[in-house]
Amino acid sequence: MMPQTQTSDSHLPLPDLSRGVLHVITGLHTGGAEAQLVNLALANHRAGIAVVVASLIPGGVHRQRLADAGDRTAVDLPGDQ
């Protein structure tokens, strides 16, 4: 399990990204770039790298794949709803 960092405006912890990766994408709906980003993020997550994928548009078919990985791998911006 990766170290957790508490956010100031949320009760949900985020992975400690001091040695990790933050990806920001417009949305996680159907698309090739979205699928490749999710595949990369999940592979890194399985390898023990702290990964967060931040989506500017909530939801999407690929969002659920990230949610299933756990550890707050996906967040919707602005603010997780």
C-alpha positions as a printed Julia matrix, in Angstrom:
81×3 Matrix{Float64}:
   0.0    0.0     0.0
   1.29   3.44   -0.9
   1.66   6.25    1.68
  -1.36   8.53    1.85
  -1.58  12.32    2.01
  -4.6   14.09    3.49
  -6.04  16.88    1.34
  -6.98  20.12    3.08
 -10.45  20.4     1.52
 -11.45  16.75    1.38
 -11.77  13.82    3.74
 -10.53  11.44    1.03
  -6.79  10.69    1.07
  -4.7   10.96   -2.08
  -1.58   8.9    -2.81
   1.71  10.55   -1.83
   2.95  11.79   -5.22
   6.41  12.83   -4.02
   7.6    9.8    -6.02
   4.76   9.25   -8.41
   2.87  10.48  -11.43
  -0.09  12.81  -11.92
  -1.81  12.6   -15.32
  -4.37  15.26  -16.29
  -6.77  14.52  -19.15
  -9.87  16.24  -20.46
 -12.1   13.19  -19.97
 -12.13   9.42  -19.64
 -14.89   8.67  -22.13
 -14.43   6.38  -25.15
 -11.24   7.05  -27.06
  -7.82   5.7   -27.92
  -5.76   8.23  -25.94
  -7.99   7.66  -22.91
  -7.62   3.87  -23.16
  -3.83   4.11  -23.49
  -3.57   6.46  -20.52
  -5.64   4.1   -18.36
  -3.53   1.11  -19.46
  -0.34   3.01  -18.56
  -1.74   4.21  -15.22
  -2.9    0.71  -14.26
   0.45  -0.85  -15.2
   2.29   1.74  -13.11
  -0.13   1.24  -10.23
   0.48  -2.52  -10.28
   4.24  -1.83  -10.28
   3.84   0.11   -7.03
   4.13   3.6    -8.5
   1.77   6.18   -7.01
  -0.5    7.25   -9.87
  -3.39   9.7   -10.03
  -5.38  10.39  -13.19
  -7.25  13.69  -12.93
 -10.12  14.15  -15.35
 -11.55  17.59  -16.16
 -14.87  16.02  -17.21
 -16.42  13.62  -14.66
 -17.36  10.04  -15.49
 -16.59   8.03  -18.58
 -16.2    4.36  -19.42
 -12.51   4.36  -18.54
 -13.13   6.08  -15.17
 -14.59   2.86  -13.76
 -11.49   0.87  -14.71
  -9.39   3.28  -12.65
 -11.86   3.27   -9.77
 -11.66  -0.53   -9.64
  -7.89  -0.24   -9.09
  -8.53   1.57   -5.8
  -6.18   3.82   -3.84
  -7.79   6.97   -5.28
  -6.23   6.36   -8.67
  -8.81   8.6   -10.39
 -10.16  12.01   -9.4
 -12.59  14.3   -11.19
 -11.7   17.99  -11.43
 -12.74  20.52  -10.31
 -13.29  18.82   -6.99
 -14.13  15.17   -6.52
 -17.91  14.9    -6.3
